[in-house]
Amino acid sequence: MVTHSGMRSIVRELGSVFFPRIRVGIGPLPPALDATDFVLSSFFDEEKSLLEKGLSKAQNALDLILDEEIESAMNLYNQRTPSDPES
């Protein structure tokens, strides 16, 4: 099921829940901070290397999707690894 406003907006515009997705986690929320405020805020310096790694993985997933290997991309990249932050 759709879990957040951004995804609900995409589903509404596309008229379907059936489309390829590249999962991007947001990491653990700082105490007493609303999720919306957290995802819309600027990155801290210490988070920027994680951002670069995440964007690199997203680019690799997109390359597979564009090569029409959507299922492979989703199976390979939409899984949390032990080094990934929680989302």
Secondary structure by P-SEA (a helix, b strand, c coil): ccccaaaaaaaaaacccbbbbbbbbbccccccccaaaaaaccccccaaaaaaaaaaaaaaaaaaaaacaaaaaaacccccccccccc
